[in-house]
Amino acid sequence: MAGDRFERHKQPWTADELQKLHTLAKKGMALKAIAKALTRSEESVKTRAKQDGLNIAKLR
């Protein structure tokens, strides 16, 4: 029986999450902060942002 993992690995992105990702990225928020806000891994956020052609600020 599969148990729930803390990280939502490979979960599809919802329209709400995508909107939030775009908003936060445009505000210049750092990757780590965006990942935390969306409760997704930094890798997942980075991959999705790249697919959508978004630039995410590097950590300052």
C-alpha positions as CSV (number, residue, x, y, z in Angstrom):
1,M,0.0,0.0,0.0
2,A,1.4,3.4,-1.0
3,G,1.8,5.9,1.7
4,D,1.5,9.7,1.4
5,R,4.8,11.3,1.0
6,F,5.4,14.8,2.3
7,E,6.7,16.2,-1.0
8,R,4.1,16.2,-3.7
9,H,6.3,14.4,-6.1
10,K,5.3,14.6,-9.8
11,Q,1.8,16.0,-8.9
12,P,0.2,17.8,-11.7
13,W,0.2,21.6,-11.3
14,T,-3.2,23.2,-10.7
15,A,-4.3,26.4,-12.4
16,D,-4.1,28.1,-9.0
17,E,-0.5,27.0,-8.4
18,L,0.5,28.1,-11.9
19,Q,-1.0,31.6,-11.3
20,K,0.9,31.8,-8.0
21,L,4.1,30.7,-9.6
22,H,3.8,33.3,-12.4
23,T,2.9,36.1,-9.9
24,L,5.8,35.3,-7.5
25,A,8.3,34.9,-10.3
26,K,7.4,38.3,-11.7
27,K,7.8,39.8,-8.3
28,G,11.4,38.6,-8.3
29,M,11.0,36.2,-5.5
30,A,13.8,33.7,-5.0
31,L,13.4,30.1,-6.0
32,K,13.6,28.8,-2.4
33,A,10.8,31.1,-1.3
34,I,8.6,30.2,-4.2
35,A,9.1,26.5,-3.6
36,K,8.1,27.0,0.0
37,A,5.1,29.1,-0.8
38,L,3.9,26.4,-3.3
39,T,4.9,23.5,-1.0
40,R,6.9,22.0,-3.9
41,S,10.5,21.1,-4.4
42,E,12.9,23.7,-5.8
43,E,13.6,21.3,-8.6
44,S,9.9,21.0,-9.5
45,V,9.4,24.8,-9.4
46,K,12.6,25.3,-11.6
47,T,11.4,22.8,-14.2
48,R,7.9,24.2,-14.4
49,A,9.2,27.8,-14.6
50,K,11.5,26.8,-17.5
51,Q,8.6,25.2,-19.3
52,D,6.6,28.4,-19.0
53,G,9.5,30.6,-20.0
54,L,9.7,32.3,-16.5
55,N,12.9,33.7,-15.0
56,I,13.3,33.0,-11.3
57,A,15.6,35.1,-9.3
58,K,18.6,33.3,-7.8
59,L,19.1,33.4,-4.1
60,R,20.5,36.6,-2.8
